[in-house]
Amino acid sequence: MNTNYWTAMCVTGPSHGPAAGENGGDDDVRDIHRPGDSKTLLKSDTLYQYILDTTVLPQEPPCLRELRFLTDKHELALMASPADEMQLLGVLVKMIGARNAIEVGVFTGNSLLATALALPDDGRVVAIDRDRRGYDAVARPELDRAGVVHKVEFRENVALDVLDELLATAAAAAADDDDGGFDFAFVDADKASYVSYHERLLRLVRVGGLVVYDNTLWGGAVAMPAGAPMSSTDRRVTATIRELNAVVAADPRVEVCQLPVADGLVASATNHQEEQMAATGAGEGKETASGGGGGGGGSLHSKTLLKSEPLYQYVLESTVFPREPDCLRELRLATANDPMAVMAASPDQVQLFGLLIELIGAKNAIEVGVFTGYSLLATALALPDDGKVSSGARITTVRYIACVILILDFRAWWQIVAIDVSRESYDEVGAPVIDKAGVAHKVDFRVGLAMPVLDQLVAEEENKGKFDFAFVDADKVNFLGYHERLLQLVRVGGLIAYDNTLWGGSVAAPPPPADEAHLSGRDRSLAALAREFNAVIAADRRVQPCQLAIADGVMLCRRVA
């Protein structure tokens, strides 16, 4: 198979791909994507396989596994969503309580089946593709066997035409364009039309809904220098993807997060509030390559599991820093000067948490491990003014909401319970910035060991199921103990996020004694703790887990029971 045929389809659609044997004279240039390659942006295939083997494949429904195996036999299998991407899509659909979805680009239906399974029985997904052969031959029989084919409304046509028809139908029904009838959309089609899809989907997806775009890092090519060797097709696709990322990052109608899952995913939550970025000061006066260790606006340090530093910097500079509120940036740069700055959450991690907090409508949070309060500030910003954050060991999620001082009864409206054994770094570095940001009233700081503090919270019946979100970045040896307590405090449908769950990729290192040449004794111990924790979470039926290779590894747990 000519692999340039696939990349051409990603630019122009199937009817415009080169004929067999044509590749634009690029025979001596390796394509970004080739058959047999794993679809990952991580530093090693071993780490990617670890994530699949421990968290993804054990959770995979048999019907999804069967469809994935069938798709793997297709000559264009590289077009399909991989297992980790399907898992994340399912978590996101469940997280926002979606009932109506749109999928642009179907192929054999991997992601379509994942979405259909996550929707309620009376949900529906409008599936759009200009060629239904893959759907009819591969996807539909599996959707039928899985008992979800009734949820799928397949439209065989050019996607822009179908989206325009949906908009016309909504207008005829006197629907409010700013509160569309869809909750979720996934786009994996011709990249040249992504910006046009974006404009239409923002009118179709409700405020608070989610739009996800695939292939937004294009195998890491978006971070390659101008003269890097690549085929002409890859060069065109890369330019198109860079344009999309820039457009979405600058769009005040959405909250954005770039995720290094599969070939790159941009998740954008619709907010339609154009004044929001101005209110937070996001995007103003940013440094671009100075200070703080690692450049890109003074990033704290290089905390990434991606295949290259330039790719990580691209994510920061294209999607994270342009949306960063001034108060959060100030605290990030101040934290970078601390000798223990490596303990802090990363900017991309904080951005993700802010998005998740908004998506689940969180009002009350717990943070186990605070340090300077960088992630705590992010969480406080993301919570509504009547929200509450409880700090216990560290908070690390913040929705980029306006830094506004609100006069409240502080005793009644704590939003975040923040827990740490010491508040020295918080008082010296974080507290002044948090106070200036106008969100200090949301923080209830508890000094002490996290386990006794959590036990105190659990002992009060009114706290059970009261919290919507929790972030844990503290002593790894107690993660499982924290998990049991947080499952009592966080509501069903709420989220718990654990940091450092891939420990620099060391979880995928060879077992002892072979790992002695690669890891220190401390790292071996911490890697073993992370492996044990990941295994327990993967087997815990009370949560829906998702391992993300963001920062040093983040295990998301959506409570389901």
C-alpha positions in Angstrom: 0.0 0.0 0.0 1.2 3.5 -0.8 1.2 5.2 2.6 1.0 8.7 1.1 -2.5 7.7 0.0 -3.6 7.8 3.6 -1.9 11.1 4.4 -3.4 12.6 1.2 -6.9 11.5 2.4 -6.2 13.3 5.6 -5.7 16.5 3.7 -8.3 16.3 0.9 -10.5 13.3 1.4 -10.6 9.9 -0.3 -11.6 11.1 -3.8 -8.5 13.3 -4.1 -5.7 10.9 -3.0 -2.9 10.0 -5.4 -3.3 6.9 -7.5 -1.5 3.8 -6.5 2.2 4.1 -7.0 2.2 7.9 -6.8 4.0 9.6 -3.9 5.0 13.0 -5.2 8.6 12.1 -5.7 9.2 11.5 -2.0 10.5 7.9 -2.3 13.6 8.7 -0.2 11.7 10.4 2.6 10.1 8.4 5.4 6.4 9.2 6.0 5.4 10.4 9.4 2.9 7.5 9.7 3.7 4.1 8.3 1.9 0.7 8.6 3.1 -1.2 11.6 4.1 1.9 13.6 2.5 2.3 17.0 0.3 5.4 17.2 2.1 7.1 20.1 3.9 10.3 20.8 5.7 8.9 23.9 9.4 8.5 24.5 9.3 4.8 24.0 7.1 2.0 22.6 7.7 0.1 25.8 6.0 2.9 27.9 3.1 3.0 25.5 2.7 -0.8 25.7 2.8 -0.6 29.5 -0.1 1.9 29.5 -2.1 -0.4 27.1 -1.3 -3.6 29.1 -2.1 -2.2 32.6 -4.9 0.3 32.2 -6.4 0.1 28.7 -6.7 -3.5 27.5 -7.9 -4.9 30.8 -10.8 -2.4 30.7 -11.6 -2.9 27.0 -15.2 -4.3 26.3 -15.1 -7.5 24.2 -17.0 -5.9 21.4 -14.5 -3.0 21.1 -11.6 -5.6 21.1 -13.3 -7.6 18.3 -13.8 -4.5 16.2 -10.2 -3.3 16.8 -8.9 -6.7 15.7 -11.0 -6.6 12.5 -9.9 -3.1 11.8 -6.2 -4.1 12.2 -6.6 -6.4 9.2 -7.7 -3.5 7.0 -5.0 -2.1 4.6 -5.8 1.4 5.9 -5.8 0.4 9.6 -3.5 3.3 10.4 -6.6 5.6 10.1 -8.4 4.0 13.0 -8.5 5.2 16.6 -6.2 3.1 18.9 -7.3 1.5 22.1 -6.1 4.2 24.5 -7.9 6.9 22.4 -11.1 4.9 22.5 -10.9 4.6 26.2 -10.4 8.3 26.7 -13.3 9.2 24.4 -15.6 6.9 26.4 -14.5 8.5 29.7 -15.1 12.0 28.3 -18.6 11.1 27.0 -19.6 9.6 30.3 -18.0 12.5 32.2 -20.1 15.2 30.6 -23.3 13.1 30.6 -23.6 13.3 26.8 -26.8 12.1 25.1 -26.3 13.4 21.6 -23.0 13.2 19.7 -21.5 13.9 16.3 -18.7 11.9 14.7 -17.0 13.4 11.6 -15.0 10.6 9.9 -16.1 7.0 10.7 -13.9 4.5 8.7 -14.5 1.1 10.4 -16.1 2.6 13.4 -13.7 2.1 16.3 -14.3 5.5 17.9 -18.0 5.3 16.9 -18.5 2.1 18.9 -16.7 3.6 21.9 -18.9 6.6 21.8 -22.1 4.6 21.3 -21.3 2.4 24.2 -20.8 5.4 26.5 -24.1 7.1 25.5 -27.3 6.2 27.4 -29.6 3.7 25.7 -31.8 6.6 24.3 -28.7 8.5 23.1 -27.8 9.0 19.5 -24.7 9.7 17.4 -24.8 11.3 14.0 -22.0 9.5 12.1 -20.7 11.3 9.0 -18.5 9.8 6.3 -18.3 10.3 2.5 -17.8 6.5 2.1 -19.9 4.0 4.1 -18.1 0.8 2.9 -16.0 0.5 6.0 -19.0 1.1 8.2 -21.3 -1.4 6.4 -18.7 -4.1 6.1 -16.9 -3.9 9.5 -18.6 -1.5 11.9 -22.3 -2.1 11.6 -22.3 -5.8 12.3 -20.3 -5.2 15.5 -22.5 -2.3 16.5 -25.5 -4.6 16.0 -23.9 -7.4 18.1 -23.1 -4.9 20.8 -26.7 -3.8 21.0 -26.0 -0.1 20.1 -26.7 0.1 16.4 -30.0 1.9 17.2 -28.0 4.8 18.5 -26.3 5.5 15.2 -27.6 7.7 12.5 -25.2 7.3 9.5 -25.0 10.1 7.0 -23.0 9.3 3.8 -22.0 12.7 2.4 -19.4 15.4 2.5 -19.2 16.4 6.2 -19.6 20.2 5.7 -22.9 19.6 3.8 -24.2 17.4 6.6 -23.2 19.8 9.3 -24.9 22.6 7.3 -28.1 20.5 7.1 -28.0 19.9 10.9 -27.7 23.7 11.4 -30.6 24.3 9.1 -32.7 21.8 10.9 -31.9 23.4 14.3 -32.8 26.8 12.9 -36.1 25.5 11.5 -36.9 24.1 15.0 -36.1 27.5 16.5 -33.2 26.1 18.4 -30.9 28.5 20.2 -27.7 28.5 18.2 -25.7 29.2 21.3 -27.1 26.1 23.1 -27.0 23.5 20.4 -28.6 20.1 20.6 -25.4 18.1 20.8 -23.2 17.4 23.8 -20.1 15.9 22.2 -18.3 15.8 18.8 -15.3 13.9 17.6 -13.5 14.9 14.4 -11.1 12.6 12.6 -11.4 13.4 8.9 -9.8 15.6 6.2 -7.5 18.0 8.0 -8.0 20.8 5.5 -11.6 21.3 6.7 -10.9 21.2 10.4 -11.3 25.0 10.9 -14.6 24.9 8.9 -15.8 22.0 11.0 -14.9 24.0 14.1 -17.1 26.9 13.2 -20.1 24.7 12.6 -19.6 22.5 15.6 -19.5 25.4 17.9 -23.1 26.2 16.8 -24.2 22.6 17.1 -22.6 21.6 20.4 -24.1 23.1 23.6 -22.4 25.5 25.9 -20.4 23.2 28.3 -20.2 20.5 25.6 -17.0 19.1 24.2 -15.4 19.0 20.7 -12.4 16.7 20.2 -10.1 16.9 17.2 -7.7 14.0 16.3 -4.2 14.0 14.8 -3.4 17.5 16.2 0.3 16.7 16.8 0.8 14.7 13.6 3.3 12.3 14.8 5.3 15.1 16.4 5.9 16.8 13.0 4.3 20.0 14.2 7.4 20.6 16.3 10.0 19.7 13.6 12.1 22.6 12.2 11.3 24.1 8.8 14.0 22.1 7.0 13.2 18.7 8.5 13.0 15.9 5.9 9.4 14.9 5.4 7.2 14.1 2.4 5.3 16.9 0.6 2.0 15.4 1.9 3.2 15.4 5.5 4.5 18.9 5.0 1.0 20.1 3.9 -0.8 18.2 6.7 1.7 19.6 9.3 1.0 23.2 8.2 -2.7 22.6 8.3 -2.5 21.1 11.8 -0.4 24.0 13.0 -3.0 26.4 11.7 -5.9 24.6 13.4 -4.0 24.6 16.7 -3.4 28.3 16.5 -7.0 29.0 15.6 -8.4 27.0 18.4 -5.9 28.3 21.0 -7.0 31.9 20.1 -10.7 31.2 20.1 -12.3 32.8 23.2 -15.5 30.7 22.7 -13.7 27.6 24.0 -11.5 26.3 26.7 -8.7 24.2 25.2 -6.3 21.4 26.1 -3.8 19.5 23.9 -3.5 15.9 24.9 -0.6 13.6 23.8 -2.9 10.6 23.3 -2.5 8.6 20.1 -1.6 11.1 17.4 -2.6 14.2 19.5 -6.0 15.3 20.6 -7.3 18.8 21.1 -10.2 18.9 23.5 -12.2 22.1 23.4 -15.0 22.8 25.9 -17.5 25.4 24.6 -18.1 28.4 26.8 -19.0 31.1 24.3 -17.7 33.8 26.6 -15.5 36.1 24.6 -14.8 38.3 27.5 -13.3 35.5 29.6 -9.7 35.7 28.3 -9.7 39.4 28.7 -10.9 39.1 32.3 -8.1 36.7 33.3 -5.4 38.5 31.3 -4.8 35.3 29.4 -2.4 35.6 26.5 -1.0 39.0 27.4 2.6 39.8 27.8 4.0 36.3 27.7 7.6 35.4 27.6 8.4 33.0 24.7 11.7 31.4 25.4 13.3 32.6 28.6 13.7 31.9 32.3 12.5 29.3 34.6 14.4 26.3 33.2 13.3 25.2 29.8 12.0 28.3 28.1 8.5 28.6 26.7 7.4 31.3 29.1 9.5 30.1 31.9 8.3 26.6 32.3 9.1 25.1 35.7 11.2 22.3 34.3 10.9 19.7 31.6 8.3 17.3 33.0 7.3 15.3 30.0 7.0 11.8 28.7 6.9 12.9 25.1 9.3 11.7 22.4 11.1 15.1 22.2 11.6 18.3 24.1 10.7 20.4 21.0 7.3 18.6 20.9 6.6 19.4 24.5 7.6 23.0 24.0 5.3 23.2 21.0 2.4 22.0 23.2 3.2 24.6 25.8 3.8 27.5 23.4 0.9 26.8 21.0 -1.9 25.8 23.4 -1.0 26.3 27.1 0.8 29.6 27.5 -1.5 31.6 25.2 -4.5 30.7 27.5 -2.7 31.1 30.8 -4.1 33.7 33.2 -1.6 36.3 34.4 -2.0 35.3 38.1 -1.3 31.6 37.3 1.7 32.6 35.2 3.0 34.8 38.0 2.9 31.9 40.5 4.4 29.5 38.0 7.4 31.7 37.5 7.7 32.3 41.2 7.6 28.6 41.9 10.3 28.0 39.3 12.8 29.8 41.6 12.2 27.4 44.4 14.9 24.7 44.9 12.1 22.1 45.0 10.4 23.4 41.8 10.4 19.9 40.3 7.6 19.0 42.8 5.2 21.4 41.1 2.5 20.4 38.6 3.3 21.2 35.0 1.5 24.0 33.0 -0.1 21.5 30.6 -1.3 19.4 33.5 -2.9 22.4 35.2 -4.6 23.3 32.0 -6.1 19.8 31.7 -7.4 19.9 35.3 -9.1 23.3 34.7 -10.9 21.8 31.7 -12.0 18.7 33.6 -13.3 20.8 36.5 -15.4 22.9 34.2 -16.7 19.8 32.3 -18.0 18.1 35.4 -19.4 21.3 36.9 -17.3 20.9 40.0 -18.0 23.1 43.1 -16.0 21.4 45.8 -12.5 19.9 45.6 -9.7 18.3 47.6 -6.0 18.7 47.0 -3.6 16.4 48.8 -0.2 18.0 48.5 0.0 21.8 48.0 3.7 22.9 47.9 3.5 26.6 46.6 -0.1 26.3 45.6 0.4 26.4 41.8 -2.1 23.7 41.0 -4.3 24.9 43.9 -4.6 28.3 42.3 -5.6 26.6 39.0 -8.3 24.7 40.8 -9.6 27.7 42.6 -9.8 29.7 39.4 -11.8 26.9 37.7 -14.3 26.5 40.4 -17.4 28.8 40.4 -17.6 31.6 43.0 -19.8 29.5 45.2 -17.5 26.5 44.9 -15.2 25.1 47.5 -11.7 23.6 47.5 -10.3 21.5 50.3 -6.5 21.3 50.3 -4.9 18.2 51.8 -1.9 17.2 49.9 -2.0 19.2 46.8 -4.6 20.7 44.4 -3.8 20.8 40.8 -6.6 21.8 38.6 -8.0 25.2 37.8 -10.5 26.4 35.4 -9.4 29.6 33.8 -12.2 31.7 35.3 -11.8 35.4 35.9 -9.7 36.4 38.9 -12.4 38.4 40.6 -12.7 39.2 44.3 -16.1 38.1 45.6 -17.4 39.1 49.0 -18.7 35.9 50.7 -19.2 34.5 54.1 -15.8 32.7 54.2 -17.0 30.2 56.8 -19.8 29.0 54.6 -18.2 29.0 51.2 -14.9 27.3 51.4 -14.4 25.5 48.0 -11.1 23.6 48.2 -9.8 21.6 51.1 -6.0 21.8 50.6 -3.9 19.5 52.7 -0.1 19.5 53.3 2.2 18.8 56.2 3.7 22.3 55.9 2.4 25.6 54.6 5.7 27.3 54.5 6.1 27.3 50.7 2.5 28.2 50.3 2.7 31.2 52.6 5.9 32.5 51.2 5.2 31.9 47.4 1.7 31.1 46.6 -0.6 32.8 49.2 0.2 36.4 48.1 -0.6 35.6 44.4 -3.7 33.6 45.3 -4.9 36.5 47.5 -4.2 39.0 44.7 -6.1 36.8 42.3 -9.2 37.1 44.5 -9.7 33.4 45.2 -8.1 33.0 48.6 -11.6 32.8 50.1 -12.1 29.4 48.3 -9.2 27.7 50.1 -9.5 25.8 53.4 -5.9 24.9 54.2 -5.4 22.0 56.6 -1.9 21.5 58.0 -1.1 18.0 58.9 -0.6 14.5 57.6 -3.1 13.8 54.8 -4.4 10.5 56.1 -5.7 11.8 59.5 -7.2 14.9 57.7 -9.0 12.7 55.3 -10.2 10.5 58.1 -11.6 13.5 59.8 -13.5 14.5 56.7 -14.9 11.0 56.2 -16.0 10.9 59.9 -18.5 13.7 59.1 -21.4 12.1 57.3 -22.2 15.3 55.5 -18.9 15.1 53.6 -19.5 11.8 52.0 -20.1 12.3 48.3 -19.8 16.0 48.8 -16.7 16.6 46.6 -16.6 16.7 42.9 -12.9 16.6 42.2 -9.7 15.6 44.0 -6.0 15.8 43.0 -3.3 13.8 44.8 0.3 14.7 44.5 1.9 13.7 47.7 3.7 10.7 49.3 3.4 7.8 46.9 3.5 5.1 49.6 0.0 6.3 50.8 -1.7 6.6 47.4 -3.8 3.5 48.0 -4.9 4.7 51.5 -5.8 8.1 50.0 -7.8 6.3 47.3 -10.0 4.4 49.7 -10.8 7.6 51.6 -11.4 9.7 48.6 -13.8 7.2 47.1 -16.0 8.0 50.1 -15.7 11.8 49.8 -16.0 12.2 46.0 -19.4 11.8 44.5 -20.4 9.2 41.9 -19.5 10.8 38.6 -16.8 12.9 40.2 -13.1 12.7 39.4 -9.9 11.8 41.3 -6.6 12.5 39.6 -3.3 11.0 40.8 0.1 12.4 39.8 3.4 10.7 39.0 1.7 7.5 38.0 4.3 6.8 35.2 7.3 8.1 37.2 9.3 9.4 34.3 8.5 6.2 32.3 10.4 4.0 34.8 7.2 1.9 35.3 8.1 0.3 31.9 11.7 -0.4 32.9 12.8 -4.1 32.9 12.2 -5.8 36.3 15.0 -6.3 38.9 17.8 -6.9 38.7 18.0 -5.8 35.0 16.8 -2.3 36.0 19.7 -1.6 38.3 21.7 -0.2 35.4 19.0 2.3 34.5 17.4 3.3 37.9 18.6 4.5 41.3 17.4 2.6 44.3 14.9 5.4 45.1 13.5 5.4 41.6 13.2 1.6 41.6 11.2 1.8 44.8 8.9 4.6 43.5 8.5 2.8 40.1 7.4 -0.3 42.1 4.9 1.7 44.1 3.5 3.3 40.9 3.2 -0.2 39.3 1.3 -1.5 42.3 -1.0 1.5 42.4 -1.8 1.3 38.7 -2.6 -2.4 38.9 -5.0 -1.8 41.9 -6.8 1.0 40.1 -7.1 -1.0 36.9 -8.8 -3.7 38.8 -11.1 -1.4 40.9 -14.6 -1.7 39.6 -15.7 1.4 41.6 -13.9 3.6 39.1 -13.5 4.1 35.4 -9.7 4.6 35.0 -7.7 6.4 32.3 -3.9 6.7 32.3 -2.7 9.9 30.6 0.9 10.4 29.7 0.8 14.1 30.6 3.5 15.6 32.8 4.8 12.6 34.8 1.7 10.5 34.3 -1.8 11.2 35.5 -4.2 8.5 36.5 -7.8 9.8 36.1 -10.4 7.9 38.1 -14.1 8.6 37.4 -16.1 7.2 40.3 -18.9 4.9 39.0 -19.9 3.2 42.3 
